[in-house]
Amino acid sequence: MAPFRSIYEQEPKRQLTVGAALLVLAAFYSYVFLLTLAPVYGSTPSHIFHGYGVGIAGAAGWFAKEHIHRLSCRKAVYAVPVLAFWLPVLQYFVSQQSSALGNPTGPVITEVLALYPLVLLSVACAGKLVQSGLNLNQHGDLVAEHIPLLGSYVVYSASEHLIKAFLSRAIGSTVFLSRAGLQILIPILYTAAIPSKALLLAIPSLLFSLTTNEHLPLGYTTTALNNALAEEGFALVARQDSTTGYVSVLDNLDDGFRVMRCDHSLLGGQWFKKRPNYTPPTVKDPIYAVFTMLEAVRLVETATGAPRVDAETNALVIGLGIGTTPGALIAHGIDTTIVEIDPIVHMFAEDYFGLPSNHTPVIEDARAFVDRAKSAPQVKQYDYIVHDVFTGGAEPVELFTYEFISGLHALLKDDGVIALNYAGDLTLYPTALSIRTIKSIFPTCRLFREEASSEVGPDFTNMVIFCTKSPSFPLIFRDPVPADFLGSRFRARYLLPKHEVDAARFEVVEQGGRKVLHDKEVNRLHKYQDRGALEHWAIMRTVLPDRVWEGW
């Protein structure tokens, strides 16, 4: 093995290149590590302490670089690629204890044991290489220390932003660009930057990742995962890393339902088990009543009293999920446009949940679509708008702002109906803020929750807000007829909303709060989103077994 001093004795350009590579790869792995935590702990909880921890680890690495350099006899840099290879192994075994560790304790412990040491060591070695390469000692200690520090921070921050932009488009496109694949690719890149015989110590971890890590999307690892899931009564139908998270389709073989998962939340589910004396409905029954409640937009009476005719109406659906609501609207003969940001969610809804192909798909961010649609020379308006965007354990608050909801108002016909699904804790500030924002735009609204209130502890639930543009005509549902149910007993039971919530409870503006939510203020709600996401995580752990979440 070449002596370690050779790295520091090479030309300054080479030292700067290696130092910059270490910073770029540390930023790369930091973001990828978050992506691998999300299926087990949820995307929002995984972020809570991540930035603070990485910042502290990086700062500690920079200011301890001389000590690390001296204590390791200038060989610490050789340990960086080896540690990078072992990270997924450490994370894999710690994640198996996610239920015992809890949330957000689990993500913190996992990062303390795996990611933070890598960041600390990468920054320490990069700092020493950058300082050696720049060789600014002749300009004084202040310049020699702070110029490399500033430059390293700029390189790390810029890399982080570029990597996020790259993965937002490329993740899942190949095996090596999957979450688990990236945990092999990044150590290989570390190895290219710092080759050494010490990498022999990484061989066991690489073998584990290639042969045993069930998160790697290969045929034999998927078979191993399915064997493990079978013990819990589940089967993996499909999985794919995508722009909004890790998306998979799972069958519950015992109870007979299929779900689509995105990270640590469920986008929806359908019953597929045949029951005696029950003819399958036109659109399969969902496992959650809220999706059937959304279909009740058709039942809202017009202000003029004229009946609505399905064949002459159109609908805009913001957020697809598994496609239960748009599927029902299409089955009723309604011309339906679906806006969904994630192409994999749309593909899985068609391939595995029976979403009819006779709809207009728009694979785009809803904000961009609405901005463009409301600014068109001839604005296309809709009889019905369904807003159903919950994912990742928290509502995307940017889709509940005054500006976005006003855009939907512009796209709704004067006699149209909008239904918005809000999932969250009704006792928290964001819920009241969102309701007030909606009601400030739509003058007539009624709120219905999925289930009756337990009146004990947190009140996390799904709620549907039905609104119209008419300020003088009350929002009234007509009595449903058999054709409304599409041959479904489930719809006969849940289509007509039952558990109404008094909107007046949300009118009081909290001290220091806002009456309505504007785009520029969404960052003020992050701490509330964190709490709601943690509540949602606990709920999801009662819906599917721990092994299913941990196996992703």
C-alpha positions as CSV (number, residue, x, y, z in Angstrom):
1,M,0.0,0.0,0.0
2,A,1.4,3.4,-0.9
3,P,2.2,5.5,2.1
4,F,-0.5,7.9,3.1
5,R,1.7,11.0,2.8
6,S,1.6,10.5,-1.0
7,I,-1.8,12.2,-1.1
8,Y,-0.5,15.2,0.6
9,E,2.7,15.3,-1.3
10,Q,0.9,15.3,-4.7
11,E,0.4,18.5,-6.6
12,P,-2.0,21.0,-5.0
13,K,-4.6,20.5,-7.8
14,R,-4.9,16.8,-7.0
15,Q,-5.3,17.6,-3.3
16,L,-8.0,20.1,-4.0
17,T,-9.8,17.7,-6.3
18,V,-9.8,14.9,-3.7
19,G,-10.9,17.3,-1.0
20,A,-13.7,18.7,-3.1
21,A,-14.8,15.1,-4.0
22,L,-15.1,14.2,-0.4
23,L,-17.3,17.2,0.3
24,V,-19.5,16.4,-2.7
25,L,-19.9,12.8,-1.8
26,A,-20.6,13.7,1.9
27,A,-23.4,15.9,0.6
28,F,-24.6,13.2,-1.8
29,Y,-24.7,10.5,1.0
30,S,-26.4,12.9,3.4
31,Y,-29.4,13.4,1.1
32,V,-29.5,9.7,0.1
33,F,-29.5,8.7,3.7
34,L,-32.6,10.7,4.3
35,L,-34.3,8.9,1.3
36,T,-33.5,5.6,2.9
37,L,-34.9,6.6,6.3
38,A,-38.2,7.8,4.8
39,P,-39.8,4.4,4.1
40,V,-39.2,3.4,7.7
41,Y,-39.8,6.6,9.6
42,G,-41.6,8.9,7.1
43,S,-40.0,11.7,5.1
44,T,-41.1,14.5,7.4
45,P,-39.9,12.9,10.7
46,S,-36.6,11.9,9.1
47,H,-35.9,15.6,8.4
48,I,-36.6,16.9,11.9
49,F,-33.1,16.7,13.3
50,H,-31.1,15.7,10.1
51,G,-30.0,19.2,9.2
52,Y,-28.8,20.0,12.8
53,G,-27.0,16.7,13.1
54,V,-25.2,17.0,9.8
55,G,-24.2,20.6,10.6
56,I,-22.8,19.6,14.0
57,A,-21.0,16.6,12.6
58,G,-19.5,18.7,9.8
59,A,-18.4,21.4,12.1
60,A,-16.9,18.9,14.5
61,G,-15.0,17.3,11.6
62,W,-13.6,20.6,10.5
63,F,-12.4,21.9,13.9
64,A,-11.1,18.4,14.9
65,K,-9.3,17.8,11.6
66,E,-5.8,18.4,13.0
67,H,-6.4,16.0,15.9
68,I,-7.9,13.3,13.6
69,H,-5.0,13.8,11.2
70,R,-2.4,13.4,13.9
71,L,-4.1,10.5,15.9
72,S,-4.6,8.5,12.7
73,C,-1.0,9.1,11.5
74,R,-2.5,10.8,8.4
75,K,-4.4,7.6,7.4
76,A,-7.9,8.6,8.4
77,V,-8.8,9.4,4.8
78,Y,-8.4,5.7,3.9
79,A,-11.2,4.8,6.3
80,V,-13.8,7.0,4.6
81,P,-14.6,4.7,1.7
82,V,-14.7,1.7,4.0
83,L,-17.1,3.4,6.3
84,A,-19.3,4.4,3.4
85,F,-19.6,0.8,2.3
86,W,-20.6,-0.3,5.8
87,L,-23.3,2.4,6.3
88,P,-26.1,0.4,4.6
89,V,-25.3,-2.6,6.7
90,L,-25.5,-0.6,10.0
91,Q,-28.6,1.1,8.9
92,Y,-30.3,-2.2,7.8
93,F,-29.9,-3.8,11.2
94,V,-30.8,-0.6,13.2
95,S,-33.9,-0.2,11.1
96,Q,-35.2,-3.6,12.2
97,Q,-35.6,-2.1,15.6
98,S,-37.6,1.0,14.4
99,S,-40.7,0.1,16.5
100,A,-38.7,-0.2,19.7
101,L,-36.7,2.9,19.0
102,G,-39.8,5.0,18.1
103,N,-40.0,8.2,16.1
104,P,-38.1,10.6,16.0
105,T,-35.6,8.8,18.2
106,G,-35.1,6.1,15.6
107,P,-33.8,8.4,12.8
108,V,-31.5,10.2,15.2
109,I,-29.9,7.0,16.5
110,T,-29.5,5.6,13.0
111,E,-27.8,8.7,11.9
112,V,-25.6,9.0,15.0
113,L,-24.4,5.4,14.4
114,A,-23.9,5.6,10.7
115,L,-24.2,8.9,8.8
116,Y,-22.7,11.4,11.2
117,P,-19.3,9.6,11.6
118,L,-19.0,9.5,7.8
119,V,-19.8,13.2,7.5
120,L,-17.4,14.1,10.3
121,L,-14.6,12.0,8.8
122,S,-15.2,13.2,5.3
123,V,-15.2,16.9,6.3
124,A,-12.1,16.5,8.5
125,C,-10.1,14.8,5.7
126,A,-11.5,17.2,3.0
127,G,-10.6,20.2,5.2
128,K,-7.0,19.1,5.6
129,L,-6.6,18.4,1.9
130,V,-8.2,21.7,0.9
131,Q,-5.9,23.6,3.3
132,S,-2.9,21.7,2.1
133,G,-3.8,22.3,-1.6
134,L,-4.4,26.0,-1.2
135,N,-1.4,26.5,1.0
136,L,-2.4,30.0,2.3
137,N,-0.1,30.0,5.3
138,Q,1.9,32.9,4.0
139,H,-1.2,35.1,4.3
140,G,-1.6,34.5,8.0
141,D,-3.5,32.0,10.2
142,L,-6.9,33.8,9.7
143,V,-6.8,33.6,5.9
144,A,-5.3,30.0,6.0
145,E,-8.2,28.8,8.1
146,H,-11.2,30.8,7.0
147,I,-10.8,30.8,3.2
148,P,-10.7,27.0,3.0
149,L,-13.7,26.8,5.5
150,L,-15.8,29.2,3.4
151,G,-14.9,27.4,0.2
152,S,-15.7,24.0,1.6
153,Y,-19.1,25.2,2.8
154,V,-19.9,26.6,-0.6
155,V,-18.9,23.3,-2.3
156,Y,-20.9,21.2,0.1
157,S,-24.0,23.5,-0.1
158,A,-23.9,23.8,-3.9
159,S,-23.5,20.0,-4.2
160,E,-26.5,19.3,-1.9
161,H,-28.7,21.5,-4.1
162,L,-27.5,20.0,-7.4
163,I,-27.8,16.5,-6.1
164,K,-31.4,17.1,-5.0
165,A,-32.2,18.5,-8.4
166,F,-30.6,15.6,-10.1
167,L,-32.3,12.9,-8.1
168,S,-35.7,14.6,-8.3
169,R,-35.5,13.6,-12.0
170,A,-33.3,10.5,-12.1
171,I,-34.1,8.5,-9.0
172,G,-35.4,5.0,-9.7
173,S,-34.4,5.1,-13.4
174,T,-31.8,2.4,-12.9
175,V,-30.9,-0.1,-10.1
176,F,-27.9,2.1,-9.1
177,L,-30.1,5.1,-8.9
178,S,-32.5,3.5,-6.5
179,R,-32.3,4.3,-2.8
180,A,-30.4,1.1,-2.0
181,G,-28.4,1.2,-5.2
182,L,-27.2,4.7,-4.4
183,Q,-25.8,3.3,-1.2
184,I,-23.5,1.1,-3.3
185,L,-22.8,3.7,-6.0
186,I,-21.6,6.4,-3.6
187,P,-19.0,4.2,-1.8
188,I,-17.7,3.2,-5.3
189,L,-17.3,6.9,-6.0
190,Y,-15.5,7.3,-2.7
191,T,-13.2,4.4,-3.7
192,A,-12.4,6.1,-7.1
193,A,-11.4,9.2,-5.2
194,I,-9.3,7.4,-2.5
195,P,-8.2,3.9,-3.7
196,S,-6.3,1.8,-1.1
197,K,-5.8,-1.7,0.1
198,A,-7.9,-0.9,3.1
199,L,-10.9,-1.4,0.9
200,L,-10.5,-5.1,1.5
201,L,-12.2,-4.4,4.8
202,A,-15.3,-3.3,2.8
203,I,-15.8,-6.6,1.0
204,P,-18.1,-8.2,3.5
205,S,-20.4,-5.2,3.5
206,L,-20.5,-5.1,-0.3
207,L,-21.4,-8.8,-0.4
208,F,-24.1,-8.2,2.1
209,S,-25.5,-5.3,0.1
210,L,-25.5,-7.3,-3.1
211,T,-26.8,-10.6,-1.8
212,T,-28.8,-10.0,1.4
213,N,-30.1,-6.4,1.4
214,E,-33.8,-6.9,0.4
215,H,-34.1,-3.1,-0.3
216,L,-32.0,-3.5,-3.4
217,P,-34.6,-3.9,-6.3
218,L,-33.3,-7.1,-7.9
219,G,-35.1,-10.3,-8.6
220,Y,-33.5,-12.4,-5.9
221,T,-33.7,-9.8,-3.2
222,T,-37.3,-9.2,-4.1
223,T,-38.0,-12.9,-3.7
224,A,-36.3,-12.9,-0.3
225,L,-38.4,-9.9,0.7
226,N,-41.6,-11.6,-0.4
227,N,-40.6,-14.7,1.6
228,A,-40.3,-12.5,4.7
229,L,-43.5,-10.7,4.0
230,A,-45.4,-13.9,3.6
231,E,-44.9,-14.7,7.2
232,E,-46.9,-11.5,7.9
233,G,-49.6,-12.4,5.4
234,F,-48.4,-9.9,2.7
235,A,-47.0,-10.1,-0.8
236,L,-45.1,-7.4,-2.7
237,V,-46.7,-6.8,-6.1
238,A,-44.5,-4.0,-7.4
239,R,-42.1,-1.4,-6.1
240,Q,-40.3,1.6,-7.6
241,D,-38.3,4.6,-6.3
242,S,-39.9,7.8,-7.6
243,T,-39.9,11.5,-7.3
244,T,-42.3,11.7,-4.3
245,G,-40.9,8.7,-2.4
246,Y,-40.6,4.9,-2.3
247,V,-43.8,3.7,-4.0
248,S,-44.9,0.1,-3.7
249,V,-48.0,-2.1,-4.1
250,L,-48.8,-4.7,-1.5
251,D,-51.4,-7.4,-1.1
252,N,-52.8,-8.5,2.3
253,L,-53.4,-12.2,1.6
254,D,-55.3,-12.9,4.7
255,D,-57.9,-10.1,4.7
256,G,-57.9,-9.6,0.9
257,F,-57.0,-6.0,0.2
258,R,-54.4,-4.2,-1.9
259,V,-52.7,-1.0,-0.9
260,M,-50.3,1.5,-2.5
261,R,-47.6,2.8,-0.2
262,C,-45.5,5.9,-0.5
263,D,-42.7,6.0,2.0
264,H,-44.4,5.6,5.4
265,S,-48.0,6.4,4.4
266,L,-50.7,4.8,2.3
267,L,-52.1,6.5,-0.8
268,G,-55.1,4.2,-0.7
269,G,-56.3,0.6,-0.9
270,Q,-59.0,-1.6,-2.4
271,W,-60.7,-4.8,-1.4
272,F,-60.1,-7.7,-3.8
273,K,-61.3,-10.7,-1.8
274,K,-64.5,-12.2,-3.3
275,R,-67.3,-12.4,-0.8
276,P,-70.2,-14.8,-0.9
277,N,-73.3,-13.4,-2.6
278,Y,-71.6,-10.1,-3.4
279,T,-71.3,-9.1,-7.0
280,P,-68.1,-7.0,-7.5
281,P,-69.0,-3.3,-8.0
282,T,-68.1,-1.3,-11.1
283,V,-65.3,0.4,-9.2
284,K,-63.7,-1.7,-6.4
285,D,-64.5,-0.8,-2.8
286,P,-61.8,1.3,-1.1
287,I,-60.5,0.4,2.3
288,Y,-61.0,3.9,3.6
289,A,-64.4,5.6,3.7
290,V,-62.9,9.1,2.9
291,F,-62.4,8.2,-0.8
292,T,-66.1,7.3,-1.2
293,M,-67.1,10.5,0.7
294,L,-65.2,12.5,-2.0
295,E,-67.5,11.1,-4.6
296,A,-70.4,12.9,-2.9
297,V,-69.5,16.1,-4.9
298,R,-72.0,14.7,-7.4
299,L,-74.8,14.7,-4.7
300,V,-74.5,18.5,-3.9
301,E,-77.7,20.2,-5.2
302,T,-77.4,23.2,-7.6
303,A,-78.3,26.6,-6.5
304,T,-81.1,26.7,-9.1
305,G,-82.4,23.3,-8.2
306,A,-81.7,21.9,-11.7
307,P,-80.5,18.3,-11.6
308,R,-76.9,17.6,-12.5
309,V,-76.4,15.3,-15.5
310,D,-73.2,13.3,-15.3
311,A,-72.8,13.0,-19.1
312,E,-72.7,16.8,-19.4
313,T,-70.2,17.5,-16.6
314,N,-66.4,17.5,-16.1
315,A,-64.1,17.1,-13.2
316,L,-60.6,18.1,-12.1
317,V,-58.9,15.8,-9.6
318,I,-55.8,17.1,-7.9
319,G,-53.8,14.2,-6.5
320,L,-54.5,10.6,-7.8
321,G,-53.6,8.1,-5.1
322,I,-54.9,4.7,-6.2
323,G,-57.6,6.4,-8.3
324,T,-60.7,5.4,-6.4
325,T,-62.5,8.8,-6.6
326,P,-61.5,9.6,-10.3
327,G,-62.4,6.0,-11.2
328,A,-65.9,6.4,-9.8
329,L,-66.3,9.8,-11.6
330,I,-65.2,8.2,-14.9
331,A,-67.6,5.3,-14.3
332,H,-70.5,7.8,-14.0
333,G,-69.6,9.2,-17.4
334,I,-67.9,12.4,-16.2
335,D,-65.1,13.8,-18.3
336,T,-62.2,13.7,-15.8
337,T,-58.8,15.4,-15.8
338,I,-56.3,14.0,-13.3
339,V,-53.3,16.1,-12.1
340,E,-50.6,13.9,-10.4
341,I,-47.0,14.9,-9.8
342,D,-45.6,11.4,-9.7
343,P,-45.6,9.3,-12.9
344,I,-45.1,6.0,-11.0
345,V,-48.2,6.6,-8.9
346,H,-50.2,7.2,-12.1
347,M,-48.7,4.1,-13.7
348,F,-49.4,1.9,-10.6
349,A,-53.0,3.2,-10.4
350,E,-53.6,2.1,-13.9
351,D,-51.7,-1.2,-13.8
352,Y,-52.7,-2.5,-10.3
353,F,-55.9,-0.7,-9.2
354,G,-58.0,-0.5,-12.4
355,L,-57.9,3.2,-13.1
356,P,-59.7,3.6,-16.4
357,S,-57.6,4.9,-19.3
358,N,-60.3,7.2,-20.6
359,H,-59.2,10.2,-18.6
360,T,-56.9,13.2,-19.3
361,P,-53.7,12.7,-17.3
362,V,-51.5,15.7,-16.4
363,I,-48.2,14.5,-14.8
364,E,-47.2,17.8,-13.3
365,D,-46.9,19.8,-10.1
366,A,-50.4,21.0,-9.2
367,R,-49.2,24.6,-8.6
368,A,-47.7,24.8,-12.1
369,F,-50.9,23.4,-13.7
370,V,-53.3,25.7,-11.8
371,D,-51.1,28.8,-12.5
372,R,-51.1,28.0,-16.2
373,A,-54.7,27.0,-16.4
374,K,-56.1,30.1,-14.7
375,S,-53.9,32.4,-16.9
376,A,-55.0,30.8,-20.2
377,P,-56.7,33.1,-22.7
378,Q,-59.8,30.9,-22.3
379,V,-60.0,29.5,-18.8
380,K,-61.4,25.9,-18.8
381,Q,-63.7,25.5,-15.8
382,Y,-65.0,22.4,-14.1
383,D,-68.2,21.2,-12.5
384,Y,-66.4,19.3,-9.9
385,I,-62.9,19.7,-8.3
386,V,-61.5,17.1,-6.0
387,H,-58.4,18.1,-4.0
388,D,-56.7,15.1,-2.4
389,V,-53.0,15.5,-1.9
390,F,-52.0,14.0,1.4
391,T,-48.8,12.1,1.3
392,G,-45.6,11.5,3.3
393,G,-47.4,11.8,6.7
394,A,-48.3,15.5,6.2
395,E,-50.4,17.7,4.0
396,P,-48.3,19.7,1.5
397,V,-49.2,23.1,2.9
398,E,-48.3,24.9,-0.3
399,L,-51.4,23.4,-1.8
400,F,-53.6,24.9,1.0
401,T,-52.5,28.5,0.6
402,Y,-54.8,31.4,-0.3
403,E,-53.1,31.7,-3.7
404,F,-53.5,28.1,-4.7
405,I,-57.1,27.7,-3.4
406,S,-57.9,31.0,-5.2
407,G,-56.6,29.4,-8.4
408,L,-59.0,26.5,-7.9
409,H,-61.8,29.0,-7.3
410,A,-61.1,30.4,-10.8
411,L,-61.2,26.9,-12.3
412,L,-64.6,26.0,-10.7
413,K,-67.8,26.8,-12.5
414,D,-70.2,29.2,-10.8
415,D,-72.5,26.3,-10.0
416,G,-69.7,23.8,-9.3
417,V,-68.6,22.0,-6.2
418,I,-65.2,21.5,-4.7
419,A,-64.2,18.7,-2.2
420,L,-61.0,18.9,-0.4
421,N,-59.6,16.1,1.7
422,Y,-57.6,17.3,4.7
423,A,-55.8,14.7,6.8
424,G,-54.3,16.0,10.1
425,D,-54.8,16.6,13.8
426,L,-57.9,18.8,14.1
427,T,-56.5,20.2,17.4
428,L,-53.4,21.7,15.7
429,Y,-53.0,25.2,14.3
430,P,-52.5,24.2,10.6
431,T,-56.0,22.6,10.5
432,A,-57.8,25.7,11.6
433,L,-55.6,27.9,9.4
434,S,-56.3,25.7,6.4
435,I,-60.1,25.8,7.0
436,R,-60.1,29.5,7.5
437,T,-58.2,29.9,4.2
438,I,-60.6,27.8,2.3
439,K,-63.6,29.5,3.8
440,S,-62.2,33.0,3.0
441,I,-62.4,32.0,-0.7
442,F,-65.5,29.8,-0.8
443,P,-68.4,31.4,1.0
444,T,-70.4,28.2,1.6
445,C,-68.7,25.1,3.1
446,R,-69.6,22.1,5.1
447,L,-67.0,19.8,6.9
448,F,-67.3,16.1,7.5
449,R,-64.8,13.8,9.2
450,E,-64.3,10.2,8.3
451,E,-65.2,8.8,11.7
452,A,-66.8,10.1,14.8
453,S,-64.5,11.9,17.3
454,S,-63.0,9.8,20.1
455,E,-62.6,13.0,22.2
456,V,-59.5,11.5,23.8
457,G,-55.9,12.6,23.0
458,P,-54.8,13.8,19.6
459,D,-57.5,14.0,17.0
460,F,-55.8,12.9,13.8
461,T,-58.4,12.1,11.1
462,N,-59.4,12.5,7.5
463,M,-61.9,15.3,6.8
464,V,-63.6,16.4,3.6
465,I,-64.6,20.0,3.1
466,F,-67.3,20.5,0.5
467,C,-67.7,24.1,-0.8
468,T,-69.6,26.1,-3.4
469,K,-69.3,29.6,-4.8
470,S,-72.9,30.5,-3.9
471,P,-73.0,32.8,-0.8
472,S,-76.8,32.6,-0.4
473,F,-77.7,29.0,-1.2
474,P,-77.0,26.4,1.4
475,L,-74.9,23.3,0.5
476,I,-77.3,20.4,0.5
477,F,-76.8,16.8,-0.6
478,R,-79.6,15.1,-2.5
479,D,-80.6,11.7,-1.5
480,P,-78.5,9.1,-3.3
481,V,-80.2,6.5,-5.7
482,P,-78.9,3.0,-6.4
483,A,-77.0,4.2,-9.6
484,D,-74.8,6.4,-7.4
485,F,-73.4,3.4,-5.6
486,L,-72.0,1.6,-8.7
487,G,-73.2,-1.7,-7.3
488,S,-71.2,-1.2,-4.1
489,R,-72.5,-1.9,-0.6
490,F,-69.6,0.0,0.7
491,R,-70.7,3.1,-1.2
492,A,-74.3,2.6,0.0
493,R,-73.0,2.9,3.5
494,Y,-70.4,5.6,3.2
495,L,-71.1,7.7,0.2
496,L,-73.4,10.2,2.0
497,P,-71.2,12.1,4.6
498,K,-72.4,11.6,8.1
499,H,-70.1,13.0,10.8
500,E,-70.3,16.8,10.3
501,V,-67.8,19.1,12.0
502,D,-68.8,22.6,13.2
503,A,-66.7,25.0,11.1
504,A,-67.1,27.6,13.9
505,R,-64.6,25.8,16.0
506,F,-61.8,26.9,13.6
507,E,-62.8,30.6,13.4
508,V,-60.8,31.7,16.5
509,V,-57.3,32.9,15.4
510,E,-54.7,31.6,17.7
511,Q,-52.5,34.1,19.5
512,G,-49.7,35.0,17.2
513,G,-51.3,33.1,14.4
514,R,-52.7,34.2,11.0
515,K,-56.3,34.3,9.7
516,V,-55.3,32.8,6.3
517,L,-52.3,31.1,4.9
518,H,-50.3,32.8,2.2
519,D,-47.5,31.3,0.0
520,K,-44.8,33.3,1.7
521,E,-45.7,32.0,5.2
522,V,-45.7,28.2,4.6
523,N,-42.4,27.8,6.4
524,R,-44.0,28.9,9.7
525,L,-45.9,25.6,9.8
526,H,-43.1,23.1,9.7
527,K,-43.0,22.4,13.4
528,Y,-46.8,21.6,13.3
529,Q,-46.2,19.4,10.3
530,D,-43.6,17.5,12.2
531,R,-46.0,16.8,15.1
532,G,-48.7,15.7,12.8
533,A,-46.4,13.5,10.8
534,L,-45.3,11.8,14.1
535,E,-48.9,11.1,15.0
536,H,-49.5,9.7,11.5
537,W,-46.4,7.4,11.8
538,A,-47.8,5.9,15.0
539,I,-51.2,5.4,13.3
540,M,-49.6,3.7,10.3
541,R,-47.7,1.3,12.5
542,T,-51.2,-0.1,13.6
543,V,-52.4,-0.4,10.0
544,L,-49.5,-2.6,8.7
545,P,-47.0,-4.8,10.6
546,D,-43.6,-3.4,11.5
547,R,-41.9,-5.9,9.2
548,V,-43.8,-4.6,6.2
549,W,-42.7,-1.0,6.9
550,E,-39.1,-2.0,7.7
551,G,-38.8,-4.3,4.7
552,W,-39.8,-1.7,2.1
